[in-house]
Amino acid sequence: MYRTILVCLDNSERAGAILRTALAIAERQGAHLVGLHVVQDVVVSIPTEVSLEYIDQARQAAQSEADAIAEVFKTATAGASVSTEWRREDPMAGDADTVWTRNALVADLVVAGQAAGGADVPLTDLLIETGRPVLFVPYAGEYAQVGKRPLVSWNGSRESAGAVFDALPLLKDASLVRVLCIDPDKAGAKAGLAPADDMALALARHDIRAEAARSHSGEISVGDEVLAQLVDHGHDLLVMGCYGHSRLREMLFGGVTRHILQHMTVPVLMSR
């Protein structure tokens, strides 16, 4: 069971929808829900020299945004059946990532929003530094019900296994979990990796109804095949490992990981 859920709220426009997803999970799990907003450091975010008046206006706008998000949290959690807590932090210059990470390290699950408009991967330090599972909520749509028909994107790796077991509290509520291996016969597959059938059996021992499946990407990318499977089978959650080959942020995420985070159509639980 998840006992502490951290929801990261950095945008007032999507705060309500992200909160509804996080709160629904918290109430199902009986978890303590922590809402966090890190006030934007406008000096760091302004790329060129500007007037002091402009900086003052930008700071006022950032504080107003923080107040608006706090109000959304207060309204959304007013009738909650679980304990909730609001945190607002004003970090030192350039220290926002450290604040997100510090709070995420003591959470069982982190809920965050996808970057608007399919922009690059948001809040990457949460995945890099904390090792905590992160549930990314798409920037459009409502997702109050998550995890009734999950899809596990499985390639038998350490990252895949970590994501599945991090997602167990959600998977226990599922009507059916599909464990999907895409292109299992391709040369990149390594001997000795656990097949999807073994993971489905492992889930069954947790009293989770699961089935193994396989598909072939053909002429489309693996990322697009995952997205197509989500639509074709009516899944409401994707569980997958986060892959990358470099510690440098701009090079961290592998092609499939980046593609999913930019084009997700359902919430995606990732761990690394």
Beta strands, then each sheet from edge to edge (+ up, - down):
strand 1: 4-8
strand 2: 32-38
strand 3: 84-89
strand 4: 109-113
strand 5: 134-137
strand 6: 150-153
strand 7: 177-182
strand 8: 210-215
strand 9: 237-241
strand 10: 268-271
sheet 1: 3+ 2+ 1+ 4+ 5+ 10- 9- 6- 7- 8-
end
